[in-house]
Amino acid sequence: MLRSRTLVTAVTALTVLAGTPAHAGPRPGLDLDRAETHQHIDGFGYSIAFQRATLVHNLSEAKRAEVLDLLLDRRKGAAPTILRLGIGSSTTDVYDNMLSIQPNDPGGPAATPNYQWDGWDGGQVWYVREARKRGINRFYADAWSAPGYMKDNGTDANGGSLCGLAGVTCASGDWREAYARYLVQYAKFYQREGIRIDEIGFTNEPDWTAPYASMRFTPAQAAEFVKVIGPIAEQAGVDLACCDSFGWQQSDAYAQAIEADPEARRHLDLFTGHGYASPADRPLPITAPVWMTEWAPSSVSDGWNEAWDSGKGTDGIAVAQRIHDTLAKADASAFVYWLGSSRGATAALVQVDNTTDSYRVSSRLYAFAAYSRFIRPGAVRIGVDGTPAGLAVSAYRNADGTEVVQIINTSTETVRTTVDLRKPTAYLTDSTHKLEEAPGLVTGHGGHPTVELAPRSLTTLVSGHPGRG
């Protein structure tokens, strides 16, 4: 999603939210149910589409290095494990546009393609290379629209539909296969750069018409196109993702259309949804792995906000709660935030100002990093019993055996409880701590130490010694 107003994986977990005051002494403890496993975790990420990578590139060398560390580094930054790229459809590469690899009509859908590749792709090739230097190797590329000449409205913006889909007739002919091959060619260009695109998506918010790059698909049309592009993507060795609906509940219709079509379901590798029209608060009705591939709070009224807890939707604690719900309520295997960096009144993790060669960091970055640094790809979410009122708790087991418990204290009181972890390391994120190690929060020995949870905070507990039970 691109809007000036920013509209509206092995580890396992279970969640309870409430809101009553804390007791003076330790409350009944958190017990991990290690036999209760939920979804696997593929990772956490954000988008670098619509020229946002160029903002970072255009900083001075020193500032660029600092921002790259903030956005990519495992130990001191956001620590993403997934990047979402934008597949261009525009005839220009000005800011907020993404240049097409075939800007002009080659002469119809059956004509020999006239693909063009600049090796830059709006800064995304450069950014991906920087990410790979830091161990990030999962890249999902998504198209917001087909080029205008492939659509019934003649432009890549303002919705419109792909020519040749059921119910869409164009004088230029049926562009479905040509569009499928166009998308796969994009992945091939990255392969030429030595970069593997793991998944490609052919639509972004197919149920939302936007004044920028956008294209409509009904659920039935989405299932239809999955069957067109699926064999082509498989032959190229690229997984197929769909459907990036505008809202989580709105995703139901797309999931059901694909799930009801055996051929479409066979070709789909990953189901994707967004969290704008409705939040991710329950699982979706599909058997494919599910990712949340875009959400950010609206910055229309908030403007640029760095606060952890100021009562605004763009606060860090609000983002932490969204990540928690996406994993623990919706069973998503990945959480992909909208933008890592942007400019102006943005809800991105980092604000970049090229005119002053400066940047600012929001508490949203530390909320994101609290999950992404410690819950690694291949983790599985596990169960939690005995969650005290006022807490949102989820637990995960990484492939290396380390266990992670994420605890959001939504109350305004300090809460003390015990937790079923051996010798955990505690990290605190709140209004005065930026994902900082806080050894004083954990006291006691054995398998159930006491942890003190600051008001309106996120406490991350990491144990390298799995407990009993």
Secondary structure, DSSP 8 states (H G I E B T S, - for coil): ---TT-----EE-----------SS-EEEEEEEEEEEEEEE-EEEEE-TTTHHHHHHTS-HHHHHHHHHHHH-TTTS---SEEEEEE--BS--STT--B-SS-S--SSTTS-------S-TTTHHHHHHHHHHTT--EEEEEES---GGGBTTSSSBS--BBTTSTT---TT---HHHHHHHHHHHHHHHHHTT----EEES-S-TT---SSB--B--HHHHHHHHHHHHHHHHHHT-EEEEEEESSTTTHHHHHHHHHT-HHHHHH--EEEEESSSS---S--S-SS-EEEEE-----TTT-S---SSSSSTTSHHHHHHHHHHHHHTT--SEEEEEESEE-SS--SSEEEETTTTEEEE-HHHHHHHHHHTTS-TTEEEEEEE---TTEEEEEEE-TTS-EEEEEEE-SSS-EEEEES-BS-EEEEESSS-SSEE-GGGEE--TTS-EEEE-TTEEEEEEESB----
